[in-house]
Amino acid sequence: MGADPKDRLAISLDVDDLVVAVRLAKAVREHVGVAKVGLELYSAVGPDAMTAMIDLGFTVFADIKLHDIPTTVQRSAAVFGALGAHYLNLHAAGGERMLAAGVEGLRLGARNAGLPEPMALAVTVLTSEPEATADLLTARARAAVASGCGGVVCAVADIPTIRAEGPGLVCVTPGIRLAGDDPNDQGRVATPAAAIAAGADILVLGRTVTAAEDPVAAAAAVHAEAASALSRAL
């Protein structure tokens, strides 16, 4: 992870309009270094969403959650690698063979495009679920490690179980909320400080920023809290 706290923060561009996404990304880029292009935006405008974020200087997280037969996942992941996605997530529920195919495809796509090696992330259990059993988390963390994924997407509360199986896995955590914010449809949330203290590597910022009355001020508040927590962790 980068030394700048903003490299540990990802803004969720969960909109269906590229103009709106670019406007939001530009507004918060002083505080946030990763742009999460999700299924809604990618479905609306396709690869242009990723290109626009790269042009703005963001590291791109393609939040597509691939889950299909291994050949399809491999070929699709190669496309995202060639487009410049640094992070791409795959559903761990698809199994070790599917995850390995996605890892291989993502790396091949980036390599053929002359880009730095990207990182595949295994989605363990969605943070909209109110709980995740230790057995399920353990099985999916093991699959992530065995398949060569560099990290996982998990709730903050799940990090200890994940790290017990894969100490080196990068943990990307959605469900981040500033204290007092509405959890919305997230079943397992955490503050930025709690996430950093638990060992989260990348914090995904959704409605705590995007639905705030002042998204820039909210992004600045998250950045400040994360920076303070990181300084205490050193």
C-alpha positions as CSV (number, residue, x, y, z in Angstrom):
1,M,0.0,0.0,0.0
2,G,1.1,3.5,-0.6
3,A,2.4,5.8,2.1
4,D,-0.3,8.4,1.4
5,P,-3.6,7.6,3.2
6,K,-5.6,8.5,0.1
7,D,-4.1,5.4,-1.6
8,R,-6.0,3.4,1.0
9,L,-9.3,4.9,0.2
10,A,-11.6,4.0,-2.7
11,I,-14.6,6.0,-3.8
12,S,-17.6,4.0,-5.1
13,L,-18.8,5.5,-8.3
14,D,-22.2,3.8,-8.2
15,V,-24.0,5.9,-10.7
16,D,-25.2,5.3,-14.3
17,D,-23.8,8.5,-15.8
18,L,-20.2,9.1,-16.7
19,V,-20.5,12.9,-16.3
20,V,-21.8,12.5,-12.8
21,A,-19.1,9.9,-12.0
22,V,-16.3,12.2,-13.3
23,R,-17.7,15.2,-11.4
24,L,-17.7,13.2,-8.1
25,A,-14.2,11.7,-8.8
26,K,-12.7,15.2,-9.5
27,A,-14.3,16.6,-6.4
28,V,-12.8,14.0,-4.0
29,R,-9.5,13.2,-5.7
30,E,-7.5,15.3,-3.2
31,H,-8.6,12.8,-0.5
32,V,-9.2,9.5,-2.4
33,G,-6.7,7.7,-4.6
34,V,-8.8,4.7,-5.9
35,A,-11.8,4.8,-8.1
36,K,-14.2,1.9,-7.8
37,V,-16.1,1.3,-11.1
38,G,-19.0,-0.9,-10.3
39,L,-21.5,-2.9,-12.3
40,E,-23.9,0.0,-12.6
41,L,-21.5,2.5,-14.2
42,Y,-19.7,-0.2,-16.3
43,S,-23.1,-1.4,-17.6
44,A,-24.0,2.1,-18.5
45,V,-20.9,3.3,-20.3
46,G,-18.5,0.4,-20.5
47,P,-14.7,0.8,-20.7
48,D,-15.0,4.6,-21.0
49,A,-15.6,4.6,-17.2
50,M,-12.2,3.1,-16.5
51,T,-10.4,5.1,-19.1
52,A,-11.8,8.3,-17.6
53,M,-10.7,7.4,-14.1
54,I,-7.2,6.5,-15.2
55,D,-7.0,9.8,-17.1
56,L,-7.8,11.6,-13.8
57,G,-4.9,9.8,-12.1
58,F,-6.9,7.2,-10.1
59,T,-6.0,3.6,-9.5
60,V,-9.0,1.7,-10.8
61,F,-10.8,-1.0,-8.9
62,A,-13.2,-2.9,-11.3
63,D,-15.9,-4.0,-9.0
64,I,-17.5,-6.5,-11.4
65,K,-17.6,-9.6,-9.2
66,L,-17.0,-12.1,-12.0
67,H,-18.7,-15.5,-11.4
68,D,-19.0,-17.9,-14.3
69,I,-17.3,-21.0,-15.8
70,P,-13.4,-20.7,-15.6
71,T,-12.9,-20.1,-19.3
72,T,-15.4,-17.2,-19.4
73,V,-13.9,-15.7,-16.3
74,Q,-10.4,-16.0,-17.6
75,R,-11.2,-14.3,-20.9
76,S,-13.3,-11.6,-19.2
77,A,-10.6,-10.9,-16.6
78,A,-8.0,-10.5,-19.4
79,V,-10.1,-7.7,-20.9
80,F,-10.2,-5.9,-17.6
81,G,-6.4,-6.4,-17.2
82,A,-5.8,-4.9,-20.7
83,L,-8.1,-1.9,-19.9
84,G,-5.9,-1.0,-16.9
85,A,-7.8,-2.3,-13.9
86,H,-5.4,-2.6,-11.0
87,Y,-7.9,-4.4,-8.9
88,L,-10.6,-6.8,-10.2
89,N,-12.9,-8.9,-8.0
90,L,-14.1,-12.4,-8.5
91,H,-16.7,-14.3,-6.4
92,A,-14.9,-16.8,-4.2
93,A,-18.1,-18.8,-4.3
94,G,-17.1,-19.8,-7.9
95,G,-14.4,-22.0,-6.4
96,E,-10.6,-22.3,-6.6
97,R,-10.4,-23.3,-10.3
98,M,-12.5,-20.3,-11.4
99,L,-10.5,-17.9,-9.2
100,A,-7.2,-19.2,-10.6
101,A,-8.5,-18.7,-14.1
102,G,-9.4,-15.1,-13.3
103,V,-6.0,-14.5,-11.8
104,E,-4.3,-15.9,-14.9
105,G,-6.5,-13.9,-17.3
106,L,-6.1,-10.6,-15.4
107,R,-2.3,-10.9,-15.4
108,L,-2.2,-11.9,-19.0
109,G,-4.3,-9.0,-20.1
110,A,-2.2,-6.5,-18.3
111,R,1.0,-8.1,-19.5
112,N,0.0,-8.0,-23.1
113,A,-1.0,-4.4,-22.8
114,G,2.4,-3.5,-21.2
115,L,0.8,-2.6,-17.9
116,P,2.0,-3.3,-14.3
117,E,0.8,-6.5,-12.7
118,P,-2.7,-6.1,-11.3
119,M,-4.3,-7.8,-8.4
120,A,-7.3,-10.2,-8.3
121,L,-9.5,-9.9,-5.2
122,A,-11.8,-12.8,-4.0
123,V,-15.1,-11.6,-2.7
124,T,-15.8,-13.7,0.4
125,V,-19.2,-12.8,1.8
126,L,-21.1,-9.6,0.8
127,T,-21.2,-7.0,3.5
128,S,-24.9,-6.7,3.0
129,E,-25.2,-10.1,4.7
130,P,-25.7,-9.7,8.5
131,E,-23.1,-12.4,9.3
132,A,-20.6,-14.7,7.8
133,T,-19.7,-18.0,9.4
134,A,-16.1,-18.7,10.3
135,D,-16.1,-22.0,8.4
136,L,-17.3,-20.2,5.2
137,L,-14.8,-17.4,5.5
138,T,-12.0,-19.9,6.2
139,A,-12.9,-21.9,3.1
140,R,-13.0,-18.8,0.9
141,A,-9.8,-17.4,2.2
142,R,-8.1,-20.7,1.5
143,A,-9.4,-20.7,-2.0
144,A,-8.1,-17.1,-2.5
145,V,-4.7,-18.1,-1.3
146,A,-4.5,-21.4,-3.3
147,S,-5.7,-19.7,-6.5
148,G,-3.1,-16.9,-6.3
149,C,-5.5,-14.0,-5.5
150,G,-3.6,-11.1,-4.0
151,G,-6.4,-10.1,-1.7
152,V,-10.0,-10.4,-0.7
153,V,-13.1,-8.2,-0.3
154,C,-14.5,-8.7,3.2
155,A,-16.2,-7.0,6.1
156,V,-13.9,-5.4,8.7
157,A,-15.1,-7.9,11.3
158,D,-14.0,-10.8,9.1
159,I,-10.3,-9.7,8.8
160,P,-9.0,-11.9,11.7
161,T,-10.5,-15.0,10.2
162,I,-9.2,-14.1,6.7
163,R,-5.7,-13.3,8.0
164,A,-5.4,-16.6,9.9
165,E,-5.5,-18.4,6.5
166,G,-3.7,-15.8,4.4
167,P,-1.5,-13.4,6.4
168,G,-0.4,-11.6,3.2
169,L,-3.8,-11.1,1.7
170,V,-4.8,-7.5,1.0
171,C,-8.1,-6.8,2.7
172,V,-10.5,-4.5,0.9
173,T,-13.4,-3.5,3.1
174,P,-16.7,-2.1,2.1
175,G,-19.3,-1.0,4.6
176,I,-17.3,2.0,5.8
177,R,-19.3,4.6,7.7
178,L,-18.4,7.8,9.6
179,A,-19.7,7.6,13.2
180,G,-23.5,8.3,13.2
181,D,-24.1,7.7,9.5
182,D,-26.9,5.5,8.3
183,P,-25.7,1.9,7.6
184,N,-28.2,1.7,4.7
185,D,-28.4,-1.9,3.4
186,Q,-25.0,-2.8,4.8
187,G,-25.3,-5.6,7.4
188,R,-21.7,-5.2,8.8
189,V,-20.2,-1.7,9.0
190,A,-17.2,0.0,10.6
191,T,-15.8,3.4,11.0
192,P,-12.5,4.3,9.1
193,A,-10.6,4.2,12.4
194,A,-11.9,0.8,13.4
195,A,-11.2,-0.5,9.9
196,I,-7.6,0.6,10.0
197,A,-7.1,-0.7,13.6
198,A,-8.5,-4.1,12.4
199,G,-5.9,-4.2,9.7
200,A,-7.9,-3.2,6.6
201,D,-5.8,-2.2,3.7
202,I,-8.3,-0.4,1.4
203,L,-11.5,1.2,2.6
204,V,-14.3,1.4,0.2
205,L,-16.3,4.7,0.6
206,G,-19.9,4.6,-0.6
207,R,-22.8,6.4,0.7
208,T,-21.0,7.9,3.7
209,V,-19.4,10.1,1.1
210,T,-21.6,9.9,-2.0
211,A,-24.9,10.5,-0.1
212,A,-23.5,13.2,2.2
213,E,-24.8,16.7,2.0
214,D,-21.2,17.7,1.3
215,P,-19.3,14.8,-0.3
216,V,-16.0,16.7,-0.3
217,A,-16.2,17.4,3.4
218,A,-17.2,13.8,4.1
219,A,-14.2,12.5,2.0
220,A,-11.9,14.9,3.9
221,A,-13.2,13.6,7.2
222,V,-12.6,10.0,6.2
223,H,-9.1,10.8,5.0
224,A,-8.3,12.6,8.3
225,E,-9.6,9.8,10.4
226,A,-7.8,7.2,8.4
227,A,-4.6,9.2,8.4
228,S,-4.8,9.5,12.2
229,A,-5.5,5.8,12.7
230,L,-2.6,4.9,10.4
231,S,-0.2,7.2,12.3
232,R,-1.2,5.4,15.6
233,A,-0.7,2.0,13.9
234,L,2.9,2.8,13.0
